[in-house]
Amino acid sequence: MARYIQRISLRPYSDSDIWAGWELEGRDGEIEGLICADGMSSEELAKFGVTEFQKIPEEYFDTGEFQPRK
């Protein structure tokens, strides 16, 4: 299991971005569009506004719904 953060744009409704934290079961290493947060401290994560991680169970990845872009 690994932790990642992801920047989400709020455009065109706002010029702001938000950051989300994901805890992905059965995954590790580099994933396109996500930044691995395993080595980041709580202070580093807080700079992005990430204080918690949403756990995504491994079975969600096996359904084929989360396929990389081609």
N, CA, C and O atoms as a Tripos MOL2 file, in Angstrom:
@<TRIPOS>MOLECULE
protein
  280   279    70     0     0
PROTEIN
NO_CHARGES

@<TRIPOS>ATOM
      1 N           0.8530   -1.1690    0.0000 N.3       1 MET1
      2 CA          0.0000    0.0000    0.0000 C.3       1 MET1
      3 C           0.8980    1.2300    0.0000 C.2       1 MET1
      4 O           1.9140    1.2830    0.6930 O.2       1 MET1
      5 N           0.5000    2.2040   -0.7860 N.am      2 ALA2
      6 CA          1.2770    3.4370   -0.8720 C.3       2 ALA2
      7 C           0.3400    4.6350   -0.7970 C.2       2 ALA2
      8 O          -0.8530    4.5410   -1.0850 O.2       2 ALA2
      9 N           0.9160    5.7560   -0.4010 N.am      3 ARG3
     10 CA          0.1630    7.0100   -0.3130 C.3       3 ARG3
     11 C           0.6030    7.9480   -1.4240 C.2       3 ARG3
     12 O           1.7860    8.0590   -1.7450 O.2       3 ARG3
     13 N          -0.3880    8.6210   -2.0010 N.am      4 TYR4
     14 CA         -0.1350    9.5420   -3.0990 C.3       4 TYR4
     15 C          -0.9240   10.8190   -2.8800 C.2       4 TYR4
     16 O          -1.9460   10.8240   -2.1940 O.2       4 TYR4
     17 N          -0.4370   11.9040   -3.4720 N.am      5 ILE5
     18 CA         -1.2150   13.1360   -3.5150 C.3       5 ILE5
     19 C          -1.4540   13.4830   -4.9770 C.2       5 ILE5
     20 O          -0.6840   13.1130   -5.8640 O.2       5 ILE5
     21 N          -2.5460   14.2060   -5.1980 N.am      6 GLN6
     22 CA         -2.9430   14.5650   -6.5590 C.3       6 GLN6
     23 C          -3.4590   15.9930   -6.5740 C.2       6 GLN6
     24 O          -4.2810   16.3690   -5.7390 O.2       6 GLN6
     25 N          -2.9840   16.7830   -7.5140 N.am      7 ARG7
     26 CA         -3.4820   18.1480   -7.6930 C.3       7 ARG7
     27 C          -4.7110   18.0980   -8.5900 C.2       7 ARG7
     28 O          -4.7010   17.4750   -9.6510 O.2       7 ARG7
     29 N          -5.7670   18.7660   -8.1440 N.am      8 ILE8
     30 CA         -7.0230   18.8030   -8.8860 C.3       8 ILE8
     31 C          -7.3450   20.2600   -9.1940 C.2       8 ILE8
     32 O          -7.4660   21.0850   -8.2890 O.2       8 ILE8
     33 N          -7.4800   20.5630  -10.4680 N.am      9 SER9
     34 CA         -7.7950   21.9200  -10.9070 C.3       9 SER9
     35 C          -9.2850   22.1860  -10.7470 C.2       9 SER9
     36 O         -10.1060   21.3140  -11.0310 O.2       9 SER9
     37 N          -9.6340   23.3730  -10.2960 N.am     10 LEU10
     38 CA        -11.0320   23.7730  -10.1610 C.3      10 LEU10
     39 C         -11.4890   24.6400  -11.3290 C.2      10 LEU10
     40 O         -12.5880   25.1920  -11.3030 O.2      10 LEU10
     41 N         -10.6470   24.7590  -12.3490 N.am     11 ARG11
     42 CA        -11.0020   25.5540  -13.5210 C.3      11 ARG11
     43 C         -12.1370   24.8890  -14.2830 C.2      11 ARG11
     44 O         -12.1860   23.6590  -14.3020 O.2      11 ARG11
     45 N         -13.0180   25.5920  -14.8880 N.am     12 PRO12
     46 CA        -13.0690   27.0310  -15.1210 C.3      12 PRO12
     47 C         -13.7700   27.8050  -14.0130 C.2      12 PRO12
     48 O         -13.9680   29.0130  -14.1410 O.2      12 PRO12
     49 N         -14.1440   27.1420  -12.9400 N.am     13 TYR13
     50 CA        -14.9190   27.7940  -11.8870 C.3      13 TYR13
     51 C         -14.0690   28.6330  -10.9510 C.2      13 TYR13
     52 O         -14.5650   29.5650  -10.3180 O.2      13 TYR13
     53 N         -12.7850   28.3020  -10.8640 N.am     14 SER14
     54 CA        -11.8820   29.0150   -9.9720 C.3      14 SER14
     55 C         -10.4660   28.8760  -10.5200 C.2      14 SER14
     56 O         -10.1570   27.9170  -11.2260 O.2      14 SER14
     57 N          -9.6130   29.8350  -10.1910 N.am     15 ASP15
     58 CA         -8.2070   29.7330  -10.5800 C.3      15 ASP15
     59 C          -7.4150   28.8970   -9.5820 C.2      15 ASP15
     60 O          -6.2090   28.7090   -9.7420 O.2      15 ASP15
     61 N          -8.0840   28.4020   -8.5690 N.am     16 SER16
     62 CA         -7.4300   27.6340   -7.5070 C.3      16 SER16
     63 C          -7.3150   26.1560   -7.8650 C.2      16 SER16
     64 O          -8.0410   25.6370   -8.7130 O.2      16 SER16
     65 N          -6.3960   25.5170   -7.2010 N.am     17 ASP17
     66 CA         -6.2390   24.0670   -7.2650 C.3      17 ASP17
     67 C          -6.4010   23.5320   -5.8510 C.2      17 ASP17
     68 O          -6.1400   24.2410   -4.8790 O.2      17 ASP17
     69 N          -6.8320   22.2830   -5.7390 N.am     18 ILE18
     70 CA         -6.8510   21.6210   -4.4410 C.3      18 ILE18
     71 C          -6.0040   20.3630   -4.5550 C.2      18 ILE18
     72 O          -5.7460   19.8700   -5.6530 O.2      18 ILE18
     73 N          -5.5780   19.8550   -3.4180 N.am     19 TRP19
     74 CA         -4.7850   18.6320   -3.3770 C.3      19 TRP19
     75 C          -5.5650   17.5790   -2.6100 C.2      19 TRP19
     76 O          -6.1800   17.8690   -1.5840 O.2      19 TRP19
     77 N          -5.5330   16.3510   -3.1190 N.am     20 ALA20
     78 CA         -6.2090   15.2300   -2.4700 C.3      20 ALA20
     79 C          -5.1720   14.1710   -2.1220 C.2      20 ALA20
     80 O          -4.1780   14.0010   -2.8270 O.2      20 ALA20
     81 N          -5.4180   13.4620   -1.0280 N.am     21 GLY21
     82 CA         -4.5420   12.3750   -0.6060 C.3      21 GLY21
     83 C          -5.2250   11.0320   -0.8150 C.2      21 GLY21
     84 O          -6.3780   10.8490   -0.4250 O.2      21 GLY21
     85 N          -4.5180   10.0980   -1.4270 N.am     22 TRP22
     86 CA         -5.0460    8.7650   -1.7110 C.3      22 TRP22
     87 C          -4.1310    7.7120   -1.1080 C.2      22 TRP22
     88 O          -2.9100    7.8100   -1.2220 O.2      22 TRP22
     89 N          -4.7110    6.7160   -0.4730 N.am     23 GLU23
     90 CA         -3.9760    5.5550    0.0260 C.3      23 GLU23
     91 C          -4.4380    4.3630   -0.8100 C.2      23 GLU23
     92 O          -5.5680    3.8970   -0.6640 O.2      23 GLU23
     93 N          -3.5710    3.8800   -1.6750 N.am     24 LEU24
     94 CA         -3.9500    2.8650   -2.6520 C.3      24 LEU24
     95 C          -3.4360    1.4960   -2.2330 C.2      24 LEU24
     96 O          -2.2290    1.2530   -2.2080 O.2      24 LEU24
     97 N          -4.3650    0.6080   -1.9040 N.am     25 GLU25
     98 CA         -3.9950   -0.7560   -1.5190 C.3      25 GLU25
     99 C          -3.4620   -1.5150   -2.7310 C.2      25 GLU25
    100 O          -3.9980   -1.3970   -3.8330 O.2      25 GLU25
    101 N          -2.4200   -2.2830   -2.5200 N.am     26 GLY26
    102 CA         -1.8720   -3.1170   -3.5790 C.3      26 GLY26
    103 C          -1.0840   -2.3670   -4.6350 C.2      26 GLY26
    104 O          -0.7320   -2.9420   -5.6650 O.2      26 GLY26
    105 N          -0.8060   -1.1140   -4.4030 N.am     27 ARG27
    106 CA         -0.0550   -0.3080   -5.3680 C.3      27 ARG27
    107 C           1.1800    0.2750   -4.6870 C.2      27 ARG27
    108 O           1.1800    0.5530   -3.4880 O.2      27 ARG27
    109 N           2.2260    0.4490   -5.4840 N.am     28 ASP28
    110 CA          3.4070    1.1670   -5.0200 C.3      28 ASP28
    111 C           4.1550    1.6500   -6.2500 C.2      28 ASP28
    112 O           3.8390    1.2740   -7.3780 O.2      28 ASP28
    113 N           5.1360    2.4750   -6.0150 N.am     29 GLY29
    114 CA          5.9050    2.9970   -7.1340 C.3      29 GLY29
    115 C           5.2230    4.1630   -7.8140 C.2      29 GLY29
    116 O           4.2750    4.7490   -7.2910 O.2      29 GLY29
    117 N           5.7220    4.4820   -8.9830 N.am     30 GLU30
    118 CA          5.2610    5.6550   -9.7240 C.3      30 GLU30
    119 C           3.9370    5.3750  -10.4350 C.2      30 GLU30
    120 O           3.7600    4.3310  -11.0640 O.2      30 GLU30
    121 N           3.0070    6.3360  -10.3200 N.am     31 ILE31
    122 CA          1.7290    6.2750  -11.0230 C.3      31 ILE31
    123 C           1.5360    7.6230  -11.7080 C.2      31 ILE31
    124 O           1.6160    8.6690  -11.0640 O.2      31 ILE31
    125 N           1.2830    7.5980  -13.0110 N.am     32 GLU32
    126 CA          1.1300    8.8280  -13.7800 C.3      32 GLU32
    127 C           0.0240    9.7000  -13.1940 C.2      32 GLU32
    128 O          -1.0810    9.2260  -12.9330 O.2      32 GLU32
    129 N           0.3350   10.9810  -12.9900 N.am     33 GLY33
    130 CA         -0.6410   11.9390  -12.4760 C.3      33 GLY33
    131 C          -0.6900   12.0390  -10.9680 C.2      33 GLY33
    132 O          -1.3740   12.9070  -10.4250 O.2      33 GLY33
    133 N           0.0310   11.1580  -10.2790 N.am     34 LEU34
    134 CA          0.0630   11.1790   -8.8180 C.3      34 LEU34
    135 C           1.4930   11.3670   -8.3400 C.2      34 LEU34
    136 O           2.4450   11.0060   -9.0330 O.2      34 LEU34
    137 N           1.6340   11.9370   -7.1510 N.am     35 ILE35
    138 CA          2.9430   12.1240   -6.5300 C.3      35 ILE35
    139 C           3.0080   11.2130   -5.3170 C.2      35 ILE35
    140 O           2.1580   11.2980   -4.4310 O.2      35 ILE35
    141 N           4.0000   10.3480   -5.2690 N.am     36 CYS36
    142 CA          4.1500    9.4430   -4.1340 C.3      36 CYS36
    143 C           4.4610   10.2610   -2.8840 C.2      36 CYS36
    144 O           5.3880   11.0710   -2.8710 O.2      36 CYS36
    145 N           3.6720   10.0360   -1.8360 N.am     37 ALA37
    146 CA          3.8100   10.8150   -0.6060 C.3      37 ALA37
    147 C           4.3750    9.9850    0.5360 C.2      37 ALA37
    148 O           4.4180   10.4570    1.6720 O.2      37 ALA37
    149 N           4.8100    8.7610    0.2620 N.am     38 ASP38
    150 CA          5.3070    7.8890    1.3270 C.3      38 ASP38
    151 C           6.4750    8.5030    2.0920 C.2      38 ASP38
    152 O           6.5920    8.3050    3.3020 O.2      38 ASP38
    153 N           7.3250    9.2320    1.4130 N.am     39 GLY39
    154 CA          8.4910    9.8150    2.0570 C.3      39 GLY39
    155 C           8.2900   11.2350    2.5560 C.2      39 GLY39
    156 O           9.2350   11.8640    3.0310 O.2      39 GLY39
    157 N           7.0730   11.7470    2.4540 N.am     40 MET40
    158 CA          6.8040   13.1340    2.8460 C.3      40 MET40
    159 C           6.3760   13.2060    4.3110 C.2      40 MET40
    160 O           5.6430   12.3490    4.8040 O.2      40 MET40
    161 N           6.8460   14.2350    4.9850 N.am     41 SER41
    162 CA          6.4730   14.4430    6.3860 C.3      41 SER41
    163 C           5.0920   15.0860    6.4740 C.2      41 SER41
    164 O           4.5700   15.5960    5.4820 O.2      41 SER41
    165 N           4.5130   15.0560    7.6580 N.am     42 SER42
    166 CA          3.2140   15.7070    7.8890 C.3      42 SER42
    167 C           3.2880   17.1900    7.5690 C.2      42 SER42
    168 O           2.3310   17.7700    7.0550 O.2      42 SER42
    169 N           4.4320   17.8060    7.8770 N.am     43 GLU43
    170 CA          4.6120   19.2300    7.6040 C.3      43 GLU43
    171 C           4.6310   19.5040    6.1020 C.2      43 GLU43
    172 O           4.0350   20.4760    5.6370 O.2      43 GLU43
    173 N           5.3160   18.6460    5.3450 N.am     44 GLU44
    174 CA          5.3500   18.8100    3.8870 C.3      44 GLU44
    175 C           3.9550   18.6470    3.2900 C.2      44 GLU44
    176 O           3.5560   19.4160    2.4150 O.2      44 GLU44
    177 N           3.2190   17.6510    3.7600 N.am     45 LEU45
    178 CA          1.8620   17.4200    3.2580 C.3      45 LEU45
    179 C           0.9400   18.5760    3.6100 C.2      45 LEU45
    180 O           0.0810   18.9510    2.8130 O.2      45 LEU45
    181 N           1.1140   19.1430    4.7970 N.am     46 ALA46
    182 CA          0.2760   20.2620    5.2320 C.3      46 ALA46
    183 C           0.4550   21.4770    4.3260 C.2      46 ALA46
    184 O          -0.4770   22.2650    4.1670 O.2      46 ALA46
    185 N           1.6290   21.6410    3.7340 N.am     47 LYS47
    186 CA          1.8500   22.7540    2.8020 C.3      47 LYS47
    187 C           0.9310   22.6480    1.5870 C.2      47 LYS47
    188 O           0.5810   23.6560    0.9730 O.2      47 LYS47
    189 N           0.5460   21.4250    1.2480 N.am     48 PHE48
    190 CA         -0.3850   21.1940    0.1430 C.3      48 PHE48
    191 C          -1.8360   21.1740    0.6280 C.2      48 PHE48
    192 O          -2.7640   21.1100   -0.1780 O.2      48 PHE48
    193 N          -2.0230   21.2300    1.9410 N.am     49 GLY49
    194 CA         -3.3690   21.1700    2.5020 C.3      49 GLY49
    195 C          -3.8790   19.7490    2.6910 C.2      49 GLY49
    196 O          -5.0650   19.5460    2.9480 O.2      49 GLY49
    197 N          -2.9950   18.7660    2.5670 N.am     50 VAL50
    198 CA         -3.3890   17.3650    2.7320 C.3      50 VAL50
    199 C          -3.1510   16.9520    4.1780 C.2      50 VAL50
    200 O          -2.0190   16.9570    4.6610 O.2      50 VAL50
    201 N          -4.2300   16.5980    4.8590 N.am     51 THR51
    202 CA         -4.1280   16.1730    6.2600 C.3      51 THR51
    203 C          -4.6110   14.7430    6.4620 C.2      51 THR51
    204 O          -4.4010   14.1570    7.5240 O.2      51 THR51
    205 N          -5.2540   14.1850    5.4500 N.am     52 GLU52
    206 CA         -5.7040   12.7960    5.5420 C.3      52 GLU52
    207 C          -5.7100   12.1720    4.1530 C.2      52 GLU52
    208 O          -5.6740   12.8670    3.1380 O.2      52 GLU52
    209 N          -5.7560   10.8510    4.1350 N.am     53 PHE53
    210 CA         -5.7280   10.0980    2.8860 C.3      53 PHE53
    211 C          -6.9700    9.2260    2.7920 C.2      53 PHE53
    212 O          -7.3400    8.5440    3.7480 O.2      53 PHE53
    213 N          -7.6040    9.2560    1.6330 N.am     54 GLN54
    214 CA         -8.7720    8.4090    1.3720 C.3      54 GLN54
    215 C          -8.2720    7.0400    0.9260 C.2      54 GLN54
    216 O          -7.5330    6.9330   -0.0530 O.2      54 GLN54
    217 N          -8.6730    5.9990    1.6390 N.am     55 LYS55
    218 CA         -8.2410    4.6420    1.3090 C.3      55 LYS55
    219 C          -9.0740    4.0960    0.1450 C.2      55 LYS55
    220 O         -10.3040    4.1200    0.1770 O.2      55 LYS55
    221 N          -8.3720    3.6040   -0.8810 N.am     56 ILE56
    222 CA         -9.0160    3.0030   -2.0450 C.3      56 ILE56
    223 C          -8.6470    1.5160   -2.0480 C.2      56 ILE56
    224 O          -7.4900    1.1710   -2.2900 O.2      56 ILE56
    225 N          -9.6180    0.6330   -1.7830 N.am     57 PRO57
    226 CA         -9.3290   -0.8050   -1.7310 C.3      57 PRO57
    227 C          -8.8380   -1.3500   -3.0740 C.2      57 PRO57
    228 O          -9.2010   -0.8490   -4.1390 O.2      57 PRO57
    229 N          -8.0180   -2.3740   -2.9960 N.am     58 GLU58
    230 CA         -7.4160   -2.9680   -4.1920 C.3      58 GLU58
    231 C          -8.4620   -3.4870   -5.1740 C.2      58 GLU58
    232 O          -8.2360   -3.4440   -6.3840 O.2      58 GLU58
    233 N          -9.6020   -3.9760   -4.6840 N.am     59 GLU59
    234 CA        -10.6000   -4.5450   -5.5940 C.3      59 GLU59
    235 C         -11.1650   -3.5170   -6.5730 C.2      59 GLU59
    236 O         -11.6720   -3.8990   -7.6280 O.2      59 GLU59
    237 N         -11.0910   -2.2290   -6.2550 N.am     60 TYR60
    238 CA        -11.5540   -1.2110   -7.1950 C.3      60 TYR60
    239 C         -10.6660   -1.1310   -8.4280 C.2      60 TYR60
    240 O         -11.1330   -0.7740   -9.5090 O.2      60 TYR60
    241 N          -9.4030   -1.4580   -8.2750 N.am     61 PHE61
    242 CA         -8.4810   -1.4120   -9.4060 C.3      61 PHE61
    243 C          -8.6500   -2.6160  -10.3160 C.2      61 PHE61
    244 O          -8.3420   -2.5430  -11.5060 O.2      61 PHE61
    245 N          -9.1340   -3.7180   -9.7730 N.am     62 ASP62
    246 CA         -9.2830   -4.9430  -10.5500 C.3      62 ASP62
    247 C         -10.5270   -4.9480  -11.4270 C.2      62 ASP62
    248 O         -10.6910   -5.8570  -12.2400 O.2      62 ASP62
    249 N         -11.4060   -3.9640  -11.2900 N.am     63 THR63
    250 CA        -12.6340   -3.9310  -12.0790 C.3      63 THR63
    251 C         -12.4030   -3.4080  -13.4870 C.2      63 THR63
    252 O         -13.2820   -3.5180  -14.3420 O.2      63 THR63
    253 N         -11.2310   -2.8410  -13.7360 N.am     64 GLY64
    254 CA        -10.9470   -2.2890  -15.0500 C.3      64 GLY64
    255 C         -11.4100   -0.8560  -15.2130 C.2      64 GLY64
    256 O         -11.2500   -0.2750  -16.2860 O.2      64 GLY64
    257 N         -11.9810   -0.2750  -14.1670 N.am     65 GLU65
    258 CA        -12.4610    1.0990  -14.2570 C.3      65 GLU65
    259 C         -11.3290    2.1150  -14.2230 C.2      65 GLU65
    260 O         -11.4860    3.2300  -14.7220 O.2      65 GLU65
    261 N         -10.2080    1.7550  -13.6500 N.am     66 PHE66
    262 CA         -9.0800    2.6690  -13.5250 C.3      66 PHE66
    263 C          -7.9910    2.2410  -14.4930 C.2      66 PHE66
    264 O          -7.0180    1.6000  -14.0950 O.2      66 PHE66
    265 N          -8.1470    2.5870  -15.7360 N.am     67 GLN67
    266 CA         -7.1680    2.2430  -16.7520 C.3      67 GLN67
    267 C          -6.3420    3.4740  -17.1030 C.2      67 GLN67
    268 O          -6.8820    4.5780  -17.1820 O.2      67 GLN67
    269 N          -5.0460    3.3000  -17.3130 N.am     68 PRO68
    270 CA         -4.2160    4.4480  -17.6980 C.3      68 PRO68
    271 C          -4.6310    4.9920  -19.0560 C.2      68 PRO68
    272 O          -5.1320    4.2640  -19.9130 O.2      68 PRO68
    273 N          -4.4130    6.2810  -19.2270 N.am     69 ARG69
    274 CA         -4.7000    6.9090  -20.5200 C.3      69 ARG69
    275 C          -3.7480    6.3950  -21.5730 C.2      69 ARG69
    276 O          -2.5980    6.0630  -21.2870 O.2      69 ARG69
    277 N          -4.2390    6.3350  -22.7840 N.am     70 LYS70
    278 CA         -3.3900    5.8640  -23.8930 C.3      70 LYS70
    279 C          -3.1020    6.9940  -24.8320 C.2      70 LYS70
    280 O          -2.4050    6.8060  -25.8290 O.2      70 LYS70
@<TRIPOS>BOND
     1     1     2 1
     2     2     3 1
     3     3     4 2
     4     3     5 am
     5     5     6 1
     6     6     7 1
     7     7     8 2
     8     7     9 am
     9     9    10 1
    10    10    11 1
    11    11    12 2
    12    11    13 am
    13    13    14 1
    14    14    15 1
    15    15    16 2
    16    15    17 am
    17    17    18 1
    18    18    19 1
    19    19    20 2
    20    19    21 am
    21    21    22 1
    22    22    23 1
    23    23    24 2
    24    23    25 am
    25    25    26 1
    26    26    27 1
    27    27    28 2
    28    27    29 am
    29    29    30 1
    30    30    31 1
    31    31    32 2
    32    31    33 am
    33    33    34 1
    34    34    35 1
    35    35    36 2
    36    35    37 am
    37    37    38 1
    38    38    39 1
    39    39    40 2
    40    39    41 am
    41    41    42 1
    42    42    43 1
    43    43    44 2
    44    43    45 am
    45    45    46 1
    46    46    47 1
    47    47    48 2
    48    47    49 am
    49    49    50 1
    50    50    51 1
    51    51    52 2
    52    51    53 am
    53    53    54 1
    54    54    55 1
    55    55    56 2
    56    55    57 am
    57    57    58 1
    58    58    59 1
    59    59    60 2
    60    59    61 am
    61    61    62 1
    62    62    63 1
    63    63    64 2
    64    63    65 am
    65    65    66 1
    66    66    67 1
    67    67    68 2
    68    67    69 am
    69    69    70 1
    70    70    71 1
    71    71    72 2
    72    71    73 am
    73    73    74 1
    74    74    75 1
    75    75    76 2
    76    75    77 am
    77    77    78 1
    78    78    79 1
    79    79    80 2
    80    79    81 am
    81    81    82 1
    82    82    83 1
    83    83    84 2
    84    83    85 am
    85    85    86 1
    86    86    87 1
    87    87    88 2
    88    87    89 am
    89    89    90 1
    90    90    91 1
    91    91    92 2
    92    91    93 am
    93    93    94 1
    94    94    95 1
    95    95    96 2
    96    95    97 am
    97    97    98 1
    98    98    99 1
    99    99   100 2
   100    99   101 am
   101   101   102 1
   102   102   103 1
   103   103   104 2
   104   103   105 am
   105   105   106 1
   106   106   107 1
   107   107   108 2
   108   107   109 am
   109   109   110 1
   110   110   111 1
   111   111   112 2
   112   111   113 am
   113   113   114 1
   114   114   115 1
   115   115   116 2
   116   115   117 am
   117   117   118 1
   118   118   119 1
   119   119   120 2
   120   119   121 am
   121   121   122 1
   122   122   123 1
   123   123   124 2
   124   123   125 am
   125   125   126 1
   126   126   127 1
   127   127   128 2
   128   127   129 am
   129   129   130 1
   130   130   131 1
   131   131   132 2
   132   131   133 am
   133   133   134 1
   134   134   135 1
   135   135   136 2
   136   135   137 am
   137   137   138 1
   138   138   139 1
   139   139   140 2
   140   139   141 am
   141   141   142 1
   142   142   143 1
   143   143   144 2
   144   143   145 am
   145   145   146 1
   146   146   147 1
   147   147   148 2
   148   147   149 am
   149   149   150 1
   150   150   151 1
   151   151   152 2
   152   151   153 am
   153   153   154 1
   154   154   155 1
   155   155   156 2
   156   155   157 am
   157   157   158 1
   158   158   159 1
   159   159   160 2
   160   159   161 am
   161   161   162 1
   162   162   163 1
   163   163   164 2
   164   163   165 am
   165   165   166 1
   166   166   167 1
   167   167   168 2
   168   167   169 am
   169   169   170 1
   170   170   171 1
   171   171   172 2
   172   171   173 am
   173   173   174 1
   174   174   175 1
   175   175   176 2
   176   175   177 am
   177   177   178 1
   178   178   179 1
   179   179   180 2
   180   179   181 am
   181   181   182 1
   182   182   183 1
   183   183   184 2
   184   183   185 am
   185   185   186 1
   186   186   187 1
   187   187   188 2
   188   187   189 am
   189   189   190 1
   190   190   191 1
   191   191   192 2
   192   191   193 am
   193   193   194 1
   194   194   195 1
   195   195   196 2
   196   195   197 am
   197   197   198 1
   198   198   199 1
   199   199   200 2
   200   199   201 am
   201   201   202 1
   202   202   203 1
   203   203   204 2
   204   203   205 am
   205   205   206 1
   206   206   207 1
   207   207   208 2
   208   207   209 am
   209   209   210 1
   210   210   211 1
   211   211   212 2
   212   211   213 am
   213   213   214 1
   214   214   215 1
   215   215   216 2
   216   215   217 am
   217   217   218 1
   218   218   219 1
   219   219   220 2
   220   219   221 am
   221   221   222 1
   222   222   223 1
   223   223   224 2
   224   223   225 am
   225   225   226 1
   226   226   227 1
   227   227   228 2
   228   227   229 am
   229   229   230 1
   230   230   231 1
   231   231   232 2
   232   231   233 am
   233   233   234 1
   234   234   235 1
   235   235   236 2
   236   235   237 am
   237   237   238 1
   238   238   239 1
   239   239   240 2
   240   239   241 am
   241   241   242 1
   242   242   243 1
   243   243   244 2
   244   243   245 am
   245   245   246 1
   246   246   247 1
   247   247   248 2
   248   247   249 am
   249   249   250 1
   250   250   251 1
   251   251   252 2
   252   251   253 am
   253   253   254 1
   254   254   255 1
   255   255   256 2
   256   255   257 am
   257   257   258 1
   258   258   259 1
   259   259   260 2
   260   259   261 am
   261   261   262 1
   262   262   263 1
   263   263   264 2
   264   263   265 am
   265   265   266 1
   266   266   267 1
   267   267   268 2
   268   267   269 am
   269   269   270 1
   270   270   271 1
   271   271   272 2
   272   271   273 am
   273   273   274 1
   274   274   275 1
   275   275   276 2
   276   275   277 am
   277   277   278 1
   278   278   279 1
   279   279   280 2
@<TRIPOS>SUBSTRUCTURE
     1 MET1         2 RESIDUE 1 A MET
     2 ALA2         6 RESIDUE 1 A ALA
     3 ARG3        10 RESIDUE 1 A ARG
     4 TYR4        14 RESIDUE 1 A TYR
     5 ILE5        18 RESIDUE 1 A ILE
     6 GLN6        22 RESIDUE 1 A GLN
     7 ARG7        26 RESIDUE 1 A ARG
     8 ILE8        30 RESIDUE 1 A ILE
     9 SER9        34 RESIDUE 1 A SER
    10 LEU10       38 RESIDUE 1 A LEU
    11 ARG11       42 RESIDUE 1 A ARG
    12 PRO12       46 RESIDUE 1 A PRO
    13 TYR13       50 RESIDUE 1 A TYR
    14 SER14       54 RESIDUE 1 A SER
    15 ASP15       58 RESIDUE 1 A ASP
    16 SER16       62 RESIDUE 1 A SER
    17 ASP17       66 RESIDUE 1 A ASP
    18 ILE18       70 RESIDUE 1 A ILE
    19 TRP19       74 RESIDUE 1 A TRP
    20 ALA20       78 RESIDUE 1 A ALA
    21 GLY21       82 RESIDUE 1 A GLY
    22 TRP22       86 RESIDUE 1 A TRP
    23 GLU23       90 RESIDUE 1 A GLU
    24 LEU24       94 RESIDUE 1 A LEU
    25 GLU25       98 RESIDUE 1 A GLU
    26 GLY26      102 RESIDUE 1 A GLY
    27 ARG27      106 RESIDUE 1 A ARG
    28 ASP28      110 RESIDUE 1 A ASP
    29 GLY29      114 RESIDUE 1 A GLY
    30 GLU30      118 RESIDUE 1 A GLU
    31 ILE31      122 RESIDUE 1 A ILE
    32 GLU32      126 RESIDUE 1 A GLU
    33 GLY33      130 RESIDUE 1 A GLY
    34 LEU34      134 RESIDUE 1 A LEU
    35 ILE35      138 RESIDUE 1 A ILE
    36 CYS36      142 RESIDUE 1 A CYS
    37 ALA37      146 RESIDUE 1 A ALA
    38 ASP38      150 RESIDUE 1 A ASP
    39 GLY39      154 RESIDUE 1 A GLY
    40 MET40      158 RESIDUE 1 A MET
    41 SER41      162 RESIDUE 1 A SER
    42 SER42      166 RESIDUE 1 A SER
    43 GLU43      170 RESIDUE 1 A GLU
    44 GLU44      174 RESIDUE 1 A GLU
    45 LEU45      178 RESIDUE 1 A LEU
    46 ALA46      182 RESIDUE 1 A ALA
    47 LYS47      186 RESIDUE 1 A LYS
    48 PHE48      190 RESIDUE 1 A PHE
    49 GLY49      194 RESIDUE 1 A GLY
    50 VAL50      198 RESIDUE 1 A VAL
    51 THR51      202 RESIDUE 1 A THR
    52 GLU52      206 RESIDUE 1 A GLU
    53 PHE53      210 RESIDUE 1 A PHE
    54 GLN54      214 RESIDUE 1 A GLN
    55 LYS55      218 RESIDUE 1 A LYS
    56 ILE56      222 RESIDUE 1 A ILE
    57 PRO57      226 RESIDUE 1 A PRO
    58 GLU58      230 RESIDUE 1 A GLU
    59 GLU59      234 RESIDUE 1 A GLU
    60 TYR60      238 RESIDUE 1 A TYR
    61 PHE61      242 RESIDUE 1 A PHE
    62 ASP62      246 RESIDUE 1 A ASP
    63 THR63      250 RESIDUE 1 A THR
    64 GLY64      254 RESIDUE 1 A GLY
    65 GLU65      258 RESIDUE 1 A GLU
    66 PHE66      262 RESIDUE 1 A PHE
    67 GLN67      266 RESIDUE 1 A GLN
    68 PRO68      270 RESIDUE 1 A PRO
    69 ARG69      274 RESIDUE 1 A ARG
    70 LYS70      278 RESIDUE 1 A LYS
